[in-house]
Amino acid sequence: MRNTIAAAATIALLIGGAAEAGTPSPATAPVSATLPPYAPAYEPRSVDERGLWMETDEYERRLKDSPLLVKDVELQNYVRKVLCETVGDNRCGSVRIYILEVPALNASMTPNGALTVWTGLLLRAQNEAQLGAVLGHEFAHFELRHTLSAFKQRRKATDLLAWAQVLGGLTNTDTTGLQLSLIGSMFRYSRDEEKQADLLALKYLAASPYPSSEFARIWQNMMAEEDATAAGRKVKSKHRYTAGFFDDHPTDLDRANYLASAAQAMGDSGDPQVAGHYAAIGHILPRLLADQTKLNDFGGSDYILNEMAALHGWTPDLLFARGQMYTLRGNPRDLLTASQFYRQALNGGLNDPVAHRELGLTLLKSGSAGEAKPEFEKYLQLVPGASDARVIKTLLSE
């Protein structure tokens, strides 16, 4: 997806084609939902393509040892299921899926068939259809062989060996935004290529059990999240409603409008599978929420939590995450609000000893040491060997 949402640009997207965005269209003609023929087991043909595949094969080998890799078979099977439902079994069979723990919305695919998905996408996708739309868009770039053309264009101005050295260092340990952005900027699809990938992704969705209309909603939600982030930081939103002549990516508004019109022309319907998506990520949801709140993006995190609550209610996990969000902001009034959310989460059945510790700390900071004591005691009772047990015992003795 787009590199302003994925602020650091993605490890996976470095080769497969950085920062994603769509293409506006002055008018939307009826779009056929007939999929083009697909030839599996594609092999590179030209010298350039074989060289690119060799680099991406090496990248994929390094990716398997990345500290960001989420080794969760259940989650991986779910992502594969959504991909196959979207693009069809004949297309998805040879794809290798890698889930990276990065709390931003992104996915990408290398020309040799490795698909990387950021956990921030799993958190932000509101249903299986939205997840499938993003995965389908990436697969469309793969099917249309867009990465090779991007590779040729960028290689004219960049030494390939230097790029490979940077990539090798990155996939080992370095995940700094500077290096990620450097490599991400080297591969960017053109407007025409984005339009082609969008239209093919819509065809995938129209032929799938999912509705193609959910593709546009992703971009609508991204705009709303960015506005919420800006409001939370008391800065002006970075939205642009018209793209400049030299911009190689359209605005989010352009893309949302274009996709909505194209989906309407498709005329398909389907079940977006809201409950199915939430159930599939449930076992890892606390981890995803923790990663999001650590971004210290109060406005954006609040938007995400409210959107999830609107679909599923204020579950204990969401309440705890909201408490963490207020704790991190840390104003005196925020600590009181956080303690209320922690209590609601525990009363709602949250089975996490950390919630007792966090409640105790907020109460202590708010001047309610007497109320904090039983929470600390409960925490130590549940986790007697906790790494911070000595600190908590010290707080109890004061």
C-alpha positions, 0 to 999 in steps of 0.5 A: 500500500502507500508509503505515507501510511507505511511510514518506514516502507516495507521490507517485503515491498522493497523488492516487490514494489514499494509504496502502493497507490491507485490511479484516478480515472476521468470516467469509469466504463463497465468492467468485465469480471472475466479473469484472463488466463493464468499460466502457473509455474512461470520461469524468468526469461530475460537476463534482467528478469533472471538477475532480479529473481536471483536477488529476490531468491536470496532476499527470501532466504534472508527473510526466513530468519528475520526477527520480524517474521511472525511464526504463526501457522494458524495466522499464515493459514488464514492469510492463505485462505483469504488469498485463495478465496480472492484470486482462486486456487490455481493462482495462489497455489505457489505463493509463499506467505510471510507475515511481518510484525510491523504495525502499519498497513502494507503488503507486497509481493516479489516477482518470484512469488513471495508475499509479505503481509504486515500485521498492521494490515491484519489489524486495520482490515475490517473483514476478509474482503478488505484483506483479500482486496489488498492481497489481490492487488499485490498478486495482480502486480505479480501476475502482470510482471510489473516489478520487472519494468520497475526494476529496469527503470530504477536500475538505470540510475542505481548500481545493482550491487550497491542495492543488493548490499543494502538489502542484505544488511537490511534483511539481517538486522537493520530496520531503520526508516532511512534504509527502508525508505531508500530501498522502497523509493527504488521500486515504485509502480507507475499510474498505469500499472497501479490502474491495471493492478486495481482493475485486475484485483477488482476482477478477482474480488468480483469472481470470488465470494467477497464483494469488490466494493470493499476495496474502496472502503480501505482507502476511505478508512485510511483517510479517516485514520490519517485525519484522526492522527493529525487531530490527535497531534494537533497538526494539519492533515497531510491529505491532498485532494488533487494530485500534481502533474508530476505525482506518480501516485494519486491521492487517497480520495482519487483512489477511493472514488475510482475504486468505488465507481469501478466496483459499482460497474462490476455489479457483483455482491458477496459476503465480506466476512466481518466475523470470520476475520475477527475470529481468525485474528483473535488469538493474536489481537492483543499483540497487534493492539499492543504494537499499535498503541506503542506507536504513540499515535493517540488519534489514529489508535483511537480511530482504529479501536472505535472502528473495531468496537463499532463492529464487534462491541467493546471487548475486553481486549479493546478496552485494555488497549484503550487503557494502554493508549490513555496511560501512554499519553499520561495526562493526569485526567488520562490516568483516571480514564485509563484505570476505568478502562482497565477495570471494565476490561477485567470485569468483562473477563480479560484473562491477563495478569498484566491488566492488574499491574497496569491498573495498580500503576495508574491508581498509584500515579493518581494518588490512590495507593490503597486501591492500587495495593490489591491489584499489585497483590493479585498480579504477583499471585497470578505471576509469582515469577514475573521479571518485575516482581521485585519492583512491584514488591517494593511498591507494595512495601512503601 
